[in-house]
Amino acid sequence: MSDFELVSMSPRPYAYVSRSCTLPQISGAMAASFEALSEALSKARVLPAGPPLAHYREIGDGKVTFDAGFPISEDQFLALRGSGLGLGATAAGQAIKALHIGAYERLSDTYAAVLDEMRTRGLDATDDMWESYLSPPGTPPNETATEVLWPVRGTA
């Protein structure tokens, strides 16, 4: 994991598929979501404007609700209206950013460290978290890079 950075996020449009599942099902649910999303984008002739991302909307009681998405350009946003995909914008404001290198199953360690960093800086976590998957498919799990952005409340 890299050092933590307090960053200012600007909203970016993205297309997504929403899913809910149990925590043990998340890998399969995420893979199925990105497959469905990729097919829909291909059908609409829309190219992603960045790496795949996930927005975690709710986690608790062994369940998770998330959006699996791709950033898209403004003109593509308009072209996807009526496609059946969710359309939105990434979060705006301040966030703690960390880079996780390693298996997805160890990502919870990075989140725990981000929470500790927030406490150290006197910041409060928001209820949603964002991940961007920076490594291409087939990257060995111990080399996989995931950017974590966790929006915060308060001032540093």
PEDASUL-V581456 format. One record per backbone hydrogen bond with DSSP energy under -1.0 kcal/mol. CO is the residue of the C=O (numbers start at 1). NH is the residue of the N-H. If there is no record, write none. Layout:
co->CO nh->NH
co->CO nh->NH
This chain:
co->5 nh->97
co->7 nh->95
co->9 nh->93
co->12 nh->90
co->13 nh->72
co->14 nh->88
co->15 nh->70
co->16 nh->86
co->17 nh->68
co->19 nh->66
co->21 nh->64
co->23 nh->26
co->25 nh->29
co->26 nh->30
co->27 nh->31
co->28 nh->32
co->29 nh->33
co->30 nh->34
co->31 nh->35
co->32 nh->36
co->33 nh->37
co->34 nh->38
co->35 nh->39
co->36 nh->40
co->37 nh->41
co->38 nh->42
co->39 nh->43
co->40 nh->44
co->41 nh->46
co->42 nh->45
co->52 nh->133
co->53 nh->69
co->54 nh->131
co->55 nh->67
co->56 nh->129
co->58 nh->65
co->60 nh->63
co->62 nh->23
co->63 nh->60
co->64 nh->21
co->65 nh->57
co->65 nh->58
co->66 nh->19
co->67 nh->55
co->68 nh->17
co->69 nh->53
co->70 nh->15
co->71 nh->49
co->73 nh->77
co->74 nh->78
co->75 nh->79
co->76 nh->80
co->78 nh->81
co->80 nh->83
co->86 nh->16
co->88 nh->14
co->93 nh->9
co->94 nh->152
co->95 nh->7
co->96 nh->150
co->97 nh->5
co->98 nh->148
co->99 nh->2
co->100 nh->146
co->103 nh->106
co->104 nh->107
co->106 nh->109
co->107 nh->111
co->108 nh->112
co->109 nh->113
co->110 nh->114
co->111 nh->115
co->112 nh->116
co->113 nh->117
co->114 nh->118
co->115 nh->119
co->116 nh->120
co->117 nh->121
co->118 nh->123
co->119 nh->122
co->124 nh->153
co->129 nh->56
co->130 nh->149
co->131 nh->54
co->132 nh->147
co->136 nh->139
co->140 nh->143
co->144 nh->102
co->145 nh->134
co->146 nh->100
co->147 nh->132
co->148 nh->98
co->149 nh->130
co->150 nh->96
co->151 nh->126
co->153 nh->124
